Amino acid sequence: MEIIRAKSDPIGGRKYGGVIMAEIFRWVHMSDVHFQDGKSSFNTSNLQDKLVDFLSTNVKDINALFLSGDFRYAKEKESNPQKVVEYTKQCAHALGLDNKKIYTMPGNHDLDRNEIRSIVAQKVRNEYNPDDGEIKTEIFHKLREDFSFYNEYHKQLDDATLWTDDNPHTVIDVGLFNLLILKAQSQILCDG
C-alpha cells in the first residue's frame, strides 16, 4: 500500500479563508470491507491485519474515519456484525480516534432483499420527484429497516452517525465549513 502525497501541500494549494484545507480537517475513507462469516481466506485476513498496521504507522493527525458501506459479503447473508464492529474499532484506534469520530453509511450489500422491499422500492422510484427530494417518512422507515445488518452494526459501534427515519443524513461542523454525509443514496432504493 502506498500513500500518494502532492509535492506542495496535500490538496494542491487550495485554501479556504487563507487556511490550507488539510489543516482544517483530515479523514480516512474506507469502503467495501465485505467481511465474511469466518470464511475469510488467508489473503483477506492478512490484508485486514496489514491495513490496521499501515494506518497505525503511516497515517497521522486524522479527524475522522468514514466507512461507506458494504460491510458484509452479501451472498453469505451474515447477520452478526460483531467482527466488523471490532475491525472498525481497530482501524479507528490505529488512527487515534474514538467511536464518536467514526461516520458510517450502509451499502447495497448490507441490505436484506425481499419481495415487499422490491415492490416498495419500485413504487418510490416510479413516484419520486427529484424537484422536492422527499420520501414519505413511513416509506423511508420501511426501506431503512431492511438494512438490519447495518442497523445492528451501527447500534453496536455507537458511532457518530445519525440514521433515523426523520434524519437520514449527518452534518459535521468542522469550524470553517460543514461536511454533509448523505446516508440515504441509491442503496436505499436497491431491491435486487
N, C-alpha and C positions, 0 to 999 in steps of 0.2 A: 504494500500500500504506500502511496506517495501523497504528500501534501504539496499542492501547487500554490506557489506564492508569487504575487506580482513583484517586479523589481523595485517599485517605489513603495506605495502603501498597499494594503491588501485589497482595496477595491478601486484602484486606478486613479486616485486623487479626488474622487467625488467628495464634496464637502456639503454639510448642512449647517448653515449659520456659522461658518468658519471652523467647524469641528469635523474631523475625518470620521465618517460613519462607523468604521471599525472600532473607534474609540468609544462609541456610544453603546453599541450592542453587538455582541458576538454570539453565534449559536452553532450548534451541530445539528444537521438534519439526517435522520436515518429513515429508511423505508423498506418495505418488503422483507421483513425478518423471516417470515414463513417458518415459524417453529413447528417441529413435528413431535408427535407424542412418543418420545423415547426411541424413535427410529432414525434419528439423525445419523448420517454417515460420518465416518471419521473426518472427512474433509470439512463437513459443515460444522461439526463440533470444534475442530481445530481452528477454523476461520472465526467462529464466535469468540473463542478464547483469545486469539490473536488480536481481534478488534478491541477488546477491553484493554489489553496490554498497550496497543497502539495509542488509544485515546489517552490513557494514563501518562504515557511517555512523551507524546508529541503534541497534544492539544492543550493549550493553557488559556486561562482567563476567559472562560466561556460563561455567558449569562444564561443560556437556556439550551435544552435538548428538545428537539421537535421530532416526533415519530409519526409518520403519515401512513399508517395502516398496513394491512396485510400481515398481521401479527402471527397468523397461523397458516398452516398448509391446508387449504380448504378441503381437499379431497379426503382427508382423514377425519373431517368433522370434529376436530378436537374441541372439547367443551371446557377443559380446565386450563385457565390462563396462568397458573402459578409459575410455570417455568419462564414464561415471557415476562411476567412481573419481576421475577428475580433477576433475569438478564437485563431488563430495563434499568433496574436499580444498580446493577453492577456497572453498566455503562455510565449512568449518572454519577455514581460515586467516583469512577475513574476520571470524570470531568470536574470533580469537586462540587457537584450540585446535589441539592436535596430534592425531594419529590415535588415541592412547590415551584420548581424551576423546570419541570417536565411538562410538555404540552403534546397531547396526542389527538389523533383523529382516526376513525375506522377506515378500513379499505374494503373492497368488494370481497376479499377472501374471508373477512370477519363476519360475513352475513350468513344467516340461516335462510336458505331459499325454500320457498313453499308455494303452493298454488294460490293461496289467498294473497300472499305478497305480490305475486305476479299480476294478479287482477288489479290490486290497488295501485301498484306502480304504473301499470299501463294506463289506468284511468287518470292518474296525476299527469303523466307525460302528455296525454291527449288534451287535457284541460288546462295545463299550466300556462299562465300568461307571464312572459318574461318582463313585460312592462310594469307589473306590480310586484313580481318576485315573491309572491306569498303562496304558502301551502297551509291549508287549514290545520290548526293545532291537533285535532283528533286524528287526522290523516298522518301528520308527521309523527305522532306518538306511535301509531301502528307501524310505520316504516322504521322508526328508531328501535322499537322493541325487538325487531328481528336481528339486531346486532347483539345477540345475547353473549357471545364470546367477548366482544369488545366491551360491552356494558359491565361484565364481571371483571375484566382486566382493569378497566377504568376505576371501578369501585375498590378493588384490591390495591391498586397502585396509589390511589389517593393523590393523583396529580393535580396540577393547577387548572386543568381544562374544565370549562363548563360544557355540559352535554345534557340539556334538559329540553322538554317539549317546547317551552316558551323562550329558550335561549340556545339555539343550536350552534352559535359561534362564540369565539372567545376574543376579547380585545386585551392586548397587553400594553400598558402605558410604560414606555421606556424613557420618559422625560421629554425630549425634543420632538418625539413622534410616537404614534401608536402602531402596533402590529395587529392585524386582524387575521385570525385563524378561521377560515371558512370550513367548518366541520361537516356541513351538510352540502356536499357537492354531488357529483354524478353517482357516487356509490350509494347514496340514499335511495335512488330510483332503480338500482340494479334488481334484476329479477331472474336472470338466467345465466 
